Amino acid sequence: MRSLAGSVWPAIPPSPLLVVPLGSTEQHGHHLPLGTDTAVACAVADAAALSLDGAVLAPALAYGASGEHEGFPGTVSLGTEALTGLLVEYGRSACRWAGRVLLVNGHGGNLEALRAAGTLLRAEGRDVAWFPCGVPGGDAHAGRTETSLMLHVEPEGVLGERAVAGETAPLAQLLPRLRAEGVRGVSPTGVLGDPAGASAEEGAVLLTALTDRLVAATLAWTVDAGGRLREPAAPEGTDPAGG
C-alpha cells in the first residue's frame, strides 16, 4: 500500500486502485470529536488498503453533506449538490491515471451525493465505486457503535466522562422528524443512540469486520449502477450507511 500524499509521481504504479476515505466534519455529541466519521473512514480504508495489492491510499475528503447537524456549532456542510460536484470532478481527474477509484464512506448523509456521482461517473465509463462503513444493527449517530470504534481508532479524542444518551428510537421512525427539524430538534444532545457500554475491544472487533467486508467486496468488484460496491454475501434489503 502506498500513500498518495507521501509519494513522488514516478513511484505511482500503473493504473492502481485509489482508495479514498470520505467523511464529514459534524457534531458527534458531547464526547466524540467532529472528525469522527472521517477518522473511522480513514481507519477502514487504511486497513483495507494494506490487504489490497497495488492499492494507493489518498488523503481523506473530510467534508460532506451534513445539513441535518447544522444546528450544532462546529458542523461544516458542503451540501449534497456541492459534494456531488466535488466527487464527479475528483473521479474524472483521478481516473486519468488510476484504474479504479474506491470511495470509503463514513457518513450516511453523503449517500445521495455518492449515488448521483457514482451513476454519472460510471455512465461515463469511469470505474468508480463506493462502500459504506455501516455496522448492521448499530445505532445511528454517536452512540455505542461509533464510540466503540473511536475508543479503538482515536481513544485520545473520546471524552467518555461527558457521554450522554440521546434519542434511542429506531432511525426509520425518526426520519420524518429529522428531515423536518434536524438532529437538534430530535435530540438536543446530538446523539441518536446510547454510548453506554462502548469499549475499545468492541471497536477493534467492529473495525476488523468492516475491513474484512471491504476487502472481500473490493476483490469481487461487483458494482451497481449507482456505484455502490456490493458485498459478495450481503443480505437482501440491507443498507448500512455509516454515521
Beta strands, then each sheet from edge to edge (+ up, - down):
strand 1: 2-3
strand 2: 17-22
strand 3: 55-57
strand 4: 100-105
strand 5: 128-132
strand 6: 222-223
strand 7: 229-230
sheet 1: 1+ 3+ 2+ 4+ 5+
sheet 2: 6+ 7-
end
